């Protein structure tokens, strides 16, 4: 046996090195997590979901060739999508209904925020009827906010969906620094 051929074969990391990495990651996490605003992420996700549901209702009206009524129920914080197969404007038990519940902590409140910039409509809609051709019965705005934004009287969490009458399309808005920003 030759003494010169003995070498330490060092593959991997020592326990001390792994502990230092874990400590550093813990410190970075402790500094970053309090700065995350989870409610804002939920609000953005719910705005996309409501926009998707409006687009689904529009496609449904075109494909089924009868009206589809979307009702915003702020008291129970939900969206109702009714397939109005007889086009009478009311929901009956033989017609299909989809209920989309808002995420906990969100609502359909305007909370005194300014109107969308012109030429956007200023009326807040509670019922939208999509017709067979995909158009909406009226133009209007659906406002969304967080419960904390309403309780504190701040509008930093305000979001809006503008529904265009001719196309039935929903355009998203976000309220930033007292100004509505389109498409965010």
N, C-alpha and C positions, 0 to 999 in steps of 0.2 A: 504494500500500500504506500502510495506516495503522498506526502503531506502537501505538496504543492497543488495536487488535483482536488483537494477539498475546497469547495466554494459554497458560499451560502446562496442557495437558489431562492431568490426573493420574488415570488409571484403573489400579487394581491395587495391588500391593504392591512395595516395593523389596526387593532382595536382603537387605539388612540386617534388615528386619523379619521376613522369612521365616526367616532364621538364628536370630534371637532366639526365635521360636516353637518351632523345632526344638530349641534348647538347653533351653528350659523344659520341653518335653514329655519330653526325655531325662532330665532331673533327676527329674521326677515318676515316670516309669517306673522309674528306678533305685531310688527309695525304695519303690515299691509292690510290685514283683514279688517280692522276697524274703519278703514277708509272706503271699503266697498259698500255700495248702496244696493242691497239686494232688492228692495222694493222698486227701485227704478228699473232693474232688470225684469222684474215681474210685470211692471207696467208696460214696458216695451214689448214683451212677449204677448201680453194680452191685447195690445193694440194691433199687432200683426194677426193674432187669432181672430179678432172681430172683423178686421179687413178681409181675411180669408173667408169667414162665414158670410159676409155680404156678397163676396164674389161667388161663393157657392150658391147662395140663394138666387142670384142673377142667372147663373148657368142652369139651375134647376127650373126656373121659370121658362127659359128658352127651350129646354129639352122636353119638359112636360106639356108645354103650350097652355099653361094656365098661370094665374097670378100666384106669387109667393110673397107673403106678408112677413116682414121682420118687425118685431115689436121690442123696444127697449124698455125693460121693466126696472126702473131705478130703485123701487122700494125693496124688491127681492134680489137686486143686483144680478140680473140675468138678461139674456137675449133669447127671444122666442122666434123660431122660424116655422111658419105655418104654410103648408101647401094648400092653397085655397082652390081645390079642384072644381068647385061650382062657381067661383068668381063672385061670391056674394059679400066678400069683405069681412066675414066673421068666421071664427073657428068652430067647427062642429066635430063631434066625436068620431066620425068616420074619416076625417082628414088627418094626415100625418103632421106631427109637431116635433120639432127638435128644440131642446132646452140647453142653452149654453150658459153655465154658471160662471160668473166672474171669479177670479182668484181672490182669496181672502185679503182684505185690506184695500180693495179697489172699488170704485163706483163710477157712475155716469154723471158726475157733477161738473157744472161749468165753474162754480165757485167764484163768480165775479171777474173772471178773466176777460180780457179784451176780445172783441170779435176778430175773426180771421181777416186778413187783408183783402181789399177789394181786388177782383170782382167776386170773391167767394160769397156764398149766401150767409145771412146772419141768423136765420132761424134755427133753433135747436129742435131736431126732429125726434119724435118718439115712435113713429110708425112710418115704415118705408114699404111701399108695395112695388115689387118688381113685376113688370108686365111681360107678356109673351115675347116681345121683341127685345127684351133685356134692358129697357129703359126703366127709370124709377118714376114714380108718380109725382115726386117733388124733389127739389134740391134742398139740401140742408146740411147740418153739422151734427155729429155725435161727439160730445165732449167726454173725456175720461180724466179721472184724477185719483189720487190716493186718499185714503181716510185721514192719514196724517197731514196731507196738504190742506184738506178741508178743515180739519181741527185747528191747525196753526194759522190758517188764513193765508198761507203762501201758495203760489201757483207754480213753483219750480217743477212740479211733477205733472203739470197739465199736458194733455195730449188731445188731438182732435182728428176726426175723420170727416172729410168733406165729401158728400155724396153728390155727384153730378147727375142732373135730371136726364139729359139726353142719352148718356152712355151708361148710367147706373154705376159708374166706377167710383171707388172710394180712394181718396187721396189723403195721405197721412201728413200730420203736422205735429211739431213739438214746440213747446213754449220755452224759449231760452232768453234770459235777460230782458224780459218784458216785450219780446218780439216773437211772433210766430215764424217758424222756419219750416218750409215745405219739404216733404219727402225724407224726413229723418226718422 
